[in-house]
Every structure is written in structure tokens, then in C-alpha cells.
Amino acid sequence: MKYFLIVSLAFLTCTFSAHSANVDTVNVFSAGMNKNIKAVVIKPDTYSEKESFPVLYLLHGYSDSYDGWVTKVPSIKDLSDLYNIIVICPDGGFNSWYWDSPVDSAYQYETFVVKELIDWVDGNLKTIPSREGRAITGLSMGGHGGLYLAFRNQDVFGVCGSMSGGVDIRPFPNNWGMSNYLGVQSENPENWNEYTVMGLLHLLTPNRLKIIIDCGTEDFFYEVNERLHKELLYRNIPHDYISRPGGHTWEYWTNAIKYQMLYFNEYFKSE
């Protein structure tokens, strides 16, 4: 499948027409956190009330915000047009890792994305309101979020991905303020096992969830992605795994999102 993606991308036109996707910023109220949370909504140029569209939930990384993707990778609008996919980029906070924190009730980002945001999107846009019409992915912290939320909510998402994702947080106990939301690792090891992608593989069964993982060989998350790939192989969980030269950079993610949206489009077409 990896080679199919590469060959298929080679046949795509190298230049897009002028941006015609519609981009809005909306406020979605989170009852769980008692506040409005911003999200970018990208609707393809073909969007109309006469047809239902699949949706990609695209998550940002640590210290970024809801507009990170559309600002730094403006070609995401072209990809929305190309594949007729609605793209939703929610704000995941400075360092939420998209958890419902077990130690801080003010951080309920799993509930926000999986319940509150999806309810708003399906209630306000012409979507396919089922797992067959939903994808989720992201970069870095958002790559963790894409797999973490999908693995835990397979009734909500049919396909998921990760780009340079922090798919195993346990080797990084002192990084990115994670201990503020999970507790100190040495004192709360159960949280660090249960709130990491690598701790959720027992939830997977073959062919239930479509999975694509992408990480550059110079990325500081490369080793944890390699371990995830090998563990999925060991458990006979089908997935696509892409690694190529590159680091933890927007240049890498600008390329990676092309592969992932092609993969999601193939899933939506098959369903």
C-alpha cells in the first residue's frame, strides 16, 4: 500500500487551481470545559446542502493552535477541494495531548473533540454522520491525538493517522508539561500507561480501523514510531507505515498530509 500511495501521488497534477475552498473560524462551546473553543472549518468548493461530505479532523501539535495547519500549510485548502473532504482543525490547547486529564478537570479535550465538536459539525454541516465518513489525524502531539482518540473511539472514526506522532509518551516523562495532566510518572505510572497510544493496542482488532502512520528518520519521535509499527505487525494489525528522510518540520508535514489525505479519500470511496 505504501508504494500505491507514492505512485498515485505521482499522477496527481503538480499545480492546483486558485484556492476556492471556503475557510471559516467558528466557536464551539464545550460544556465539559465551560468555554468556547475555536476551530477552523474548511469546506471544499463543491460543498452544497444537496450532498453529504466526509470529514477529516486535523489536529495541531504542541504549543500551536487551531489555525496552525491552514496558516502554515495553505495547500490543505487545495486538498479539501481535490478530494471533496471537509477539514476541521480544532484548538487542542497548548499541551492537552487531546486527553480527558485524570488529574485536571479543566482539560477535557477527548470529550470536546469526540463528542462536543463532532455533534456541532454534524449539526451544522452536511456531513456523513457515521464512522464511515470520519477520519482523524495530526502532527506531533496531534499525531498522538489522532491515534489515541481513534483507538479509544472506534465507533466514531473509521480511519486514522499520525504524522511524526508522540505515539509513546513514556520515554519523555519530563517533557512538554505532560506531568501537569497525568501526574508525575514515577508516582502515577498507571496514567502514563493508559494515556499513551502504545498502551491502547489491546483495543485493536484486525481490519476494524484503517491506520496510516508517517514519521521521518531524523525525527526525535522516530524510534517510538518504529516500535509502534513493529508492535502492530506482531499483533497482526494491518496498517500503512511510511518513513523517509526528514525531521520534525513543517516541510515534512506539508508533504505527509498529501499521502494521508489520499489514504483517507481511498477509504471514503471504498465505504
MIRO-313197 format. One record per residue (C-alpha): y, z, x. Coordinates in steps of 0.02 Angstrom, whole numbers, plus 50000, padded with zeros to 5 digits. Layout:
<nodes>
YZX;...
</nodes>
This chain:
<nodes>
500005000050000;501165003550146;501034985450201;501264979150023;502924988350015;503514981150180;503014963350135;503764964849961;505414971050030;505474956350148;505544944649999;506994953549916;508674944949930;509654951350078;511314951449986;511704958649816;512994953349691;514554963849673;514224981349606;514074980949419;513114996949386;514095009749285;514395026149378;514965041949290;515075060349334;514545072149196;514475090949172;512835098049109;512825116049051;511475127149122;511075141549007;509965148949142;511415150049264;512825150949135;513855137149212;514195118649207;513355108449343;513945091249393;512835075949404;513125057649445;512425045649316;512115027649372;511685015449232;511104997849277;512144983049222;510814978849091;510974995749007;511124995048818;510645005148667;509354992048618;508154996048760;507435011648840;507545013649029;506565023449159;507485036949255;507495042049438;508085059649478;508785058249654;509085074749745;510295078249887;510005088150045;510575104850114;512465107850112;512775091550017;513205089149834;512915078549680;513955063849744;513145063049917;511985048649878;513215037449787;514575040549917;513535038250074;512295025350008;513315014649887;511895001949884;511005014049767;512015005549630;511304988649678;509544995849673;509865002749499;510374985249445;508924976749535;507584987449454;508444992149290;508235010549326;509455024349276;509815035549426;510325053849403;510985063649552;511175082049505;512055095449605;510735106549683;511905119249758;512245121849943;510485127649983;509475130249823;507925120549882;507755117349694;506865133949663;506995146549525;507315160349651;506165175349633;507495186849707;509155179749642;509275176249456;510875166149485;509815152549567;508765144049433;508765126049491;506985121649442;507385126249263;509005116549273;508255100249336;506595100549244;507195107249077;509075107749052;509575091849143;508135081349076;508505087248899;510315081948922;509845064948996;508565060948861;509775066848727;511245056448787;510505040848865;509235027648812;507775033548917;505895033048913;505695051548870;503985054548948;503195057049119;502815038349123;504685035049127;505215048149255;505245048249445;505955061349563;506325060749749;507625066249875;508055068650057;507785083850168;508005098950052;507945086349911;506335079049981;505575096249966;506295097049790;505575080249739;503795085349781;503965103649735;504625100149560;503395086049527;501865095549588;502325110249477;502805099449327;501565085149317;501805084249129;503635079649160;503555067449308;502315053349334;502875048249508;503745057349650;504315055449828;505085063449981;506175056650120;506245067350278;505755081950169;505595100050221;503855100050146;503305116050232;504665129150246;503595142350330;503935136850510;505805139350477;505995157450420;507755159550489;508475142750438;509635136650300;509825153450215;508135152150130;507795170750151;509255174150034;508245166549892;506455170649942;506685186850036;506335189250221;504705180350264;503905195050355;504205205950202;503855192950067;502515181250136;501855177549962;503515169849911;503535158650065;501765152750025;502075149649840;503785141449854;503345128049979;502585110849946;501135114550063;500685129549956;500515118949798;499185106449846;497875115449743;498825109349589;498455091149628;497015080749564;496655062849620;497705049449533;498615061249415;500275059749506;500905045049609;501615050949776;502605042449915;503125051650075;504265044650212;504835052950374;505485046550540;504565050150701;506105058050780;506445069450632;506315088350654;505265088250494;504065075150561;502675087250608;502645095850438;502595078850353;501145073550465;500215089450417;500545086350233;499895068550248;498295074350335;498005088150209;498195076050064;496935064550147;495745079150170;495915083549986;495645065349933;497355064349851;497955046149852;499725044049916;500815032050014;501405038350183;502705029350287;503285034450461;504335023850576;505605026750715;507105036350653;507885053450637;508675064650506;510075052450469;510915042850329;510435026750418;508615031550393;508825036650211;509805021050168;508255011350219;506995023550147;507695023249970;507345004549962;505495007549989;505455021849867;506335012849726;505174998049746;503705010049735;504425018449579;504765001549499;502964996349525;502405012349441;503565009949292;502984991949271;501154997349275;501465010449142;
</nodes>
